[in-house]
Amino acid sequence: MSERDVSRSRLVLIPSYDSGGQLLLTVRQALAVWRPVWVVIDGSTDGSARLLDTMTDPALATWEPGLKVIELPVNAGKGSAVLAGITAALHEGYTHVLTMDADGQHPAGSIRQFMTASAAEPAAMILGRPVFDASVPLVRLKGRRISNWLANVEIFDAVIDDSLFGFRVYPAAPLMQIMLGRRGMRRFDFDPEAAVRLCWHGVKPMNVSAPVRYLSREEGGVSHFNYVRDNWLLAGMHLRLMGGFLIRAVIRLLPGS
């Protein structure tokens, strides 16, 4: 499959909530290596959405036809933004989306590698295996180890190297099917629950290494992670998933299964 054919079926999807000036940098970096790029503005109130106006107004010389912006009226969470994006993408004939964060952590330079891997295995999801540098907060690194261990318990035979790293390529149709049948997966619980439930759905995970960098505030880094709220959300999510795991484990032990 040629790169043109791949770009006709796969797009970069960037959910963004109050990402500040970093949003424009991330979009420009993504457009430098891939088109189309879609941005879902998840009810931002910091004016960052207006930074893209000069790139989406055909009356201006800097108009970028490879960029599409979808604006949600209120902040509903990353999962909700991704759902809005994949729903629109499927409607326009795209089959896969590569999700990346707007905060500059994810490597735009790895987009083509991930898209190529997806084209070679279209039924799989391509999950980023983060390669951290010294910028990673140690408390975040230790916390994700717990979530990763739980996710791999919950999926039986498959392997998810990192359940929280949001730089990944999803087959859009099964992801939308799973999300429309659930009330969760809308906020910080989206990335790990999507990976686990897609495994349950029969979508094979493929893990591909990618560098990740945590930007400081001086570098324009923005984080909306709340240690109490979001860890509580993850705990509830894993409790639900463990319930689903136990049901599936019993079914696997039944005669004839």
N, C-alpha and C positions, 0 to 999 in steps of 0.2 A: 504494500500500500504506500503510495507516494505521500509526501508531507502535505501536498495540497488536499488529497483525499482525507488525510487525518484531520486537517484543520476544518474541513467541511462537516465533520462529525463530532469534533471535540473543541470545547472552548475553556478558557480560564475564567473562573468565577470567584470574585473577591467580595465577600460580605464585609461591610464597614459600618462601625458605629463610633462616632466621635473620634476619628483617627487623626485629626489635625492635619498638618502639612505633610505628614508621612504618606497619606493616601495618594497624593499626586505623584510622589516619587515611586511608590510601589506600582501604580498603574503604568507609569512611563517605563519602568524596568520590565514589566510584563509585556507591554506592547513591543518592546525592542526585540523580543524573541518569539512572540506568538500573537496571532490574531485569529479569531476575535477574543477580546477581553470584555467581560461583563462585570459591572460593579452593582451590588445591591446595597443601597443606602438604607440602613436599618433604623429609621427614625432619628437620624443624627440631629443634634441641636447646636453643634459647635461651628456651623458654617462650612465644614469641610466639603460638603457636597458641592458647594458653589465653586470650589477649586477646579472642578471638572467641566464647568460651563464653557470655558474657552475651547475645550477639546470636543465638545458635542454640539456646538452651534455652527451650522453650515455657513452662516454669514461671516464667520471669522476665518482668518487665513490658517489658523492652527487646527482646524476641524479634523478629527480623526475618525474615519469611517469604520475602523476596526473596534471602536469602543461603543458599548451600550450601557446606559445607566438606568437602573430601576430604583425608584424611591418608594419606600414603605412609609406610611403616615406616622406610625408610632414604633418605638423600639420593642421588638418582640423576641429578640434573641438570635444567635448565630444560626441555629437550626431552622428557624422560621425564614431567615433570609436565604439560606441555601435552598429550602423548599420552594420559595418564590422563584428563585433563579432556575432550578431544574424544571419546574413546571413550564416556565416560559421557553426554556431551551428545548424541551421535548416537543412543544407546540411548533417550534420553528425547525424541527427535524434533526436536532443534535441528539447524540446518543450517550455521550460521556461528558463529564465536567471535571476539571482539575480545580480543586478548591485551594486557595491560599489566603493567608491573613493579610490585612491591610497595614499592619504595624511594622513591616520591614523585617520580621523575623525569618520569613521563608525565602528560599533562594530562587529568584527568577531565572537564574542561569541553569537550573535543573528542570525547567518546564519541558523543554524538548525531549530530554531523556525520559521523563515520566510519560509523556504522550506517546513516544515510540514504544515503550514497554506496554502501554495500554493497547496500542494498535496490534501488537504481537499476541496479546492475550485479552481480547475484547470482553470475554465473559468474567474476567477477574477484576478486583479492585487493586489499585497500585498504592500501597501504603508507604509513606515516608518513614525511614528509619533515621531519626535525628542524630547528627554528629555534632555534639556540643563543643563549644570553646569555653574559654575562661569566663565569659559573660553570663553564663547560666547561674541563676540563684540556687544555692545548694538546697534550700528548703523545697523548691519546686522539683529539683532533680530527685530528691528522696521520696517526695509524695507521689510522683508518677510511677515509681517502681512498684508501689502498692497497687495502683490502678492497673498497671500492665500485668502483674501477677494474677489479679482477679480476672481480668479479661481472658487470659489464656486458660484459666480453669474453666471458664464459662463456655468456651467454644469447642471443647473436646479435642479433635484431632488436628485442627489447623494451628497456625502460629501467627500471632500479631506481635511484632517486635516493639511497637510503641502505639498504645491505644489513644493517646492524647494529641499526637502530632497531626495537625490539620492539613498538612501539605500532602494531598493524595488525589488520585483519579477514581471517581465513582462511575459505574454504569448507572445512568440516570433513572431508567425505568424501574428497576427493582428497589432503588433507594426511595423513590417517590411512593411506590406501593407500600413499603414498610412504614413510611412516615405518615401517610394518610390514614393508616389504621391505628395510630397511637396519639395520645395527648402529650407524651413526653418528647424527648429528643429535640427540644426547641431552643435550649440555651447552652450552658457550658457542658451539659451532658451529651451534646450532640455527637461529637467525634467518637468517643469510646462506644456509645450505644449503637451508633451506625455501623461501626466495624463488627461488633459482636452479632448484631441482628442480621447483617448481610451474610456473615458466615453461616448462621442458622438457615438462611434462605438458600444456601448452596453456592454463594459467590465466593470463589477462592481468593484468599489474600496473597498478594505478592509484595514482599518487603524490599524496598530500594533505598539505599543510603542517600541522605541529603544533608548539607550543613545547615545549622540554625544559629542565629545570633540574637541575643537579647540586647536591644538598644537601650542606652541610658536616657534619662529625661533630657540631658543636654544634647543628645543626638536626635531628639525628636521622638523617642520611644514613648508609647502609650500603652498602658495595661489597665483593663477593667476587671482583672481577676480579684475576687474578694475571698480571702482565705477561709473565713467562716462560712459565708453563704454558699460558695461554689464547692467547697469540700463537703458540706452537708448535702448539696445537690448530687454530688458524685456518690456519696454513701447510699442515698436513697436509690439511685440508679442501679448500683451494683446489687442492692438488696432485691430489686425487681428482677435483674438478670439472673441472680442465683436461683430465684424461684423458677424462672423459665428453664434454667439448666437442670434443676432437680426433676422437673416434669419430663424433660427430654431424656434424662438419664434412666428414669423408670421405664419409659417407653422402649428404650434400647435394650433393656433387660427382659422385656416380655418375649415369650416364645413366638417365633415367626417374624420378629421385627428385624 
